[in-house]
């Protein structure tokens, strides 16, 4: 049975999984960030070296039998960047050194596919088939792929320009309402009390220091999305309006991508799988009606999918697909059962 390696590389963490074609996980490990736009290619090279060393130490036999590496890497959408990362993966995987101790090279050259991380996220829900993935975590982007391989995206241009429907967007909207209320605007909301408690400060101006003085402002603001959902669930009108606004933005994003990629399929009365990936969809129960509103008439054309395996599982699927190996029905249950 074929053995492959799937990699999900992001701006914070990178995970690798060696698995059989039936989904059985033989080795898994995680290292630091491998987004080349964030850490640079030298750091990417170093992290892949650490990842492969860990995987080989767990199961050396499986490591040597890997036939294909499929890596979904954040920041690898440009063809030249993907090509450079593929070269790094090939060289580091086949021959590595650790403190001048040579690790025996792979028996033969391994085949490598590098793409951006949205492909892995898509495959985690569609298991290699066409569809759309809406990612909504700290940031937000929609990516789609047709059966014949045509790709498209909407959004994901960064928090300064777009990212509507993201965790950052919800958190920023919450802070806006908190400071409007502080300035005397007629805004009544429990968000103020919750945000102050979150940052462990007594007055609204102290929030500025809490957000900006230790870096990672974007992540800190995105974390407030949880507070917005909690307040909305408790009936806070302001929080509900924020959820509604961002949920509709997600629906409109998906709508635009459907129009770009799947107009022919709609004419054939087909259904489109929309995979929902990211922390915001832990509260899909609160977002669903607003996403549907943003979709409008397109709501009837989609089937939402909350994937049962993480994106690294989608990378394993991508490797099998590249090897023209069919992903069978029991793949998901086997992968889940054997993943730590």
N, C-alpha and C positions, 0 to 999 in steps of 0.2 A: 504494500500500500504506500502510495506516494507520501512524502514528508515535505512540508513547506514551512516557511517562516513568514509570519505577518508582523508588521511594525506599524504602530500608531505614534507618530512623533508630533509633539506640540510645543508651545512656548513655555511650558512648565515641566512637563514630564514626557518621557518616551517609554513605551511598553513594547516588548517583543514576545512573541509566542511561537514556539515550534509545535506543529500539530500534524496529525495524520489527516488523510482526506476525509475520514468519517467524522472529524471534529475532535478527536481525542487529543488533549493537550499533553505534550510530553515535557515541555520546559517553558517557563515564563519568567521574565525579569523586567525590572524597570530601572531607568537611569534618569538623568536630567534632560533639559530642553534640547531639542534639535531643530528648532525653527531657525534657518540660516539668516533670516532677516533680524533676528533678535540676538543671536549668540555668535554668528560668524561661522565660516566653514571649518576653521581650525578646531573650534569647540565641538562642532558636529562630528568631526573625525574622532575626537577624543571620546565623546559619549558613545558612539557606535562601538568603539574598541571595548569600552567597559561593558556594554550590553552583551556583545558576543562572548566576551570572557565569562560572564555570569551564566549565560545559556549553555556554554560548553562545559562548564563545571557541573551543571545540573545533570546534563545527559549528553556526554561526549559522542556516543554512538548515533543518537538522533541528529546531533549537530552535523556530523559528517555525511549524513544521508539527505540533507536538505537539497532539494532540486530547484526551488524558486524562492526568492525573497520579494515580497510585495510590500512596499513602504508608502504609507499615506502620511506625508509630512506637511505640516503647516508652513506656509511660505515657499512651497515648491511648485507653485503654479506656472512660473516662467520655464519654458523648455530648457534653457541653458542651465538654470539652477537645478532642475530635475536631473539633467545629464551629469552635472558635477557630483550631485549626491549619489547617483547610481555608481559613478566611478569610485567614490569613497567606499560605498558599501561593498562593492566587488572586491576591492583590494584589501580592505580591513577584514572582511569575512574569511577570505581564503588564506591570508597569511598575516598573523598578528604577532607582536612581541610584547612581553611583559617583563620588565626588569632584565632585559637581555636574555630571557629564557624563551626560546622559540616554541610556539604552539604549532603542532603538526598541521600543515595545510589541508584544506578540504581535498577530497580525492579527485574532484574534477571541478571545473569552473561552474559556479552557480549562476543561474539566470536571475536577472534583477529587473524589477519594474518599480519606478518611482513616480508617484503622482501626488496631488495635494490631498490633504486629510479629509476633504469632503467626500471623496470617492469611497474611502473606507467607511465613513459614516453612512453613506447611502447603502452600501453593500451589507452593512450590519442589519438592515431591515429588509432589503429586496433579495438578499442572497445572490447577488451578481446580476440581477435583472434591472431593466430600465426603471426610471422613476425620478422622484424629486426628494431631496433631503432638505429640511429646514432646520438649520442649526441655530439654537438660541441659548447661549450661555452668557458669558461676560459680553461677548459681541454677538452679532447675528448675520447670517448669510444664507441664501437659498441656492442650491446647486441642483442641476438636473442632467440626466443623460437619457437619450433615446435608445431604442433597440439597435439602431444602426451606428451608434457611437457618437452622435452629435451631442455636444455639451453646451450648457449655458448657465449663467448665474445672475442673480439679482441681489444687490446689497453687499454688505461686507466691506465697505470702503473705509471703515474706521470710525471711531466714536466721534471724531470731529466733524465728519461729513454725513454719516448715515447711522447705521446700527439701530434703527427704530425697531422696537420689539425685543431688544436685548436686555440683559440684566442691568447693564450700565444705564440704558435709557430709562428703565423703571426707577432705578436709584436716583438718577439725576432729576427726574420729574418729582420724586418725593422731596428731595432737598429744595427744589424750587418752591414747592408749596409750603415747606417749613419756614423758609425765609420770607415768603410773601406774608405769611401769617405774623411773623415777628415784626415786619415793617408796618403792620397795621391794616393790611388788606383783609376783607371779610372772608377769611378762610378758617373754617372750623374743622379740625381733623385731629385724630389721635396719633397721627404720624409724628408730630412734634415730640410728644412724650416718648414714643418708641425709639425714635432716632437718637434723642438725647441719652436714653438708657443704653442703646447699642454702643455708643462711643464713650459711655461713662463720663459724661460732662453735664454741667448744670445749666448752662445758658447757650443759646443758639450760636453766638459768635465763636464759642469754643469749638464748634464743629469744624471750623476752617482749619484750625491747628491740627485737630485729630486726623483730618483727611490728608493734608498737604505736607506735614512735617516729617513723615517717615517713608515717603515714596509710595509707589503702587497705588496711586490715587484712583485709577480706573477700576482696579479690583475692589478697593474699599467701597467705592460708590455702587458697584454692581452687587455687592453683598446685601445692600439695602433692599433689593428686590424681594427678599424673603419677608422683610417687614411689611412691604406693600401688600403682598399676598395675605399675610396674617390679618392686617387691618381690613382688607377688603372682605375677608371671610367673616369678620366680626361686624360688617355692615357699614364701615366708614365710607361715606359717599365720595370723598376726595380720592381715597385709595382705589375704590371701584372704578372711578373715572380714569385713573392712570392705567389700571389693568385693561380696561376697555380700549383705550387709545392704542396701547401697544399690541394688544391682541389683534385688533383690526389691521394694524400695520403689518403684522405677520401674514394675515390672510391676504392682504393686497399684494404683498411680495410674492406669495405662492401663485396668486392669480396672474401676475405679470409673467412669471416663468412658464406657467402653463401656456399662455398665449405665445410665448417665444418658441417653445419646443414641441408642444403637443397638439397644435391646432388640427393637424391631420388625424390624429388618433381620436380626438373629440368628435370629428365628423363621422368616424366609424363607431361611435357610441362606446368607446372603450373607457375603462376605469384607470385612473392614474394613482399609483402608490405614492403617498407622501409620508416619508419617514421623518419622525420628530426626534431630534437629538439635542441634548443640552439640559442644563439644570432647570431652566424655566419650565420645562415640560413635566417636572415633578408635580406641578400644579396645572396640568392640562384640564383638570376639572373646572378651574376658574377661567381658563383662557378659551376653552373650546367654542363657546357661543360667539365670542367676539372674533375669533379666527374665521368662523363660518360667515359672520357678517361681512368681514373683509373680502372673503371669497365671492360673495354674492351668488350669482347663478352658477358659478364654477363649483360650488359646494357639492352639487350632485355628481360631479365628475371624479371626485377624489375618494380614496380610501386611506384613512390615517393609520399609520403604523408606528407604534412605540416599540422599538427593537428590544429583543430579549437577550441580546449579546452586545458587548461593548464594541466600539469601532475597531479595536485590534482584531476582533473576530471577523469584521468586514475585510480587513487586510488579508487574513487567512483565506477567506472566500475569493478575494482578488487574485491571490497566488494560484489557487486551484483553477479559477477561470482562465488565467493566462496559460495554464498547462492543459487547458481543454478537458478538465476533469469535472464531471457532473457533481454538483452539490446536492446530496440527497436529503430527504425529509428529516432524518434523524440527526442531521448535523448539529442543529441548534441545541437539542437536548443533551447530546454527547459533549458538546463544547462547554455548556453551562455546568454539567456535572463534573467535569475534569479541570475546570478553571479554578484556581485558588481564589 
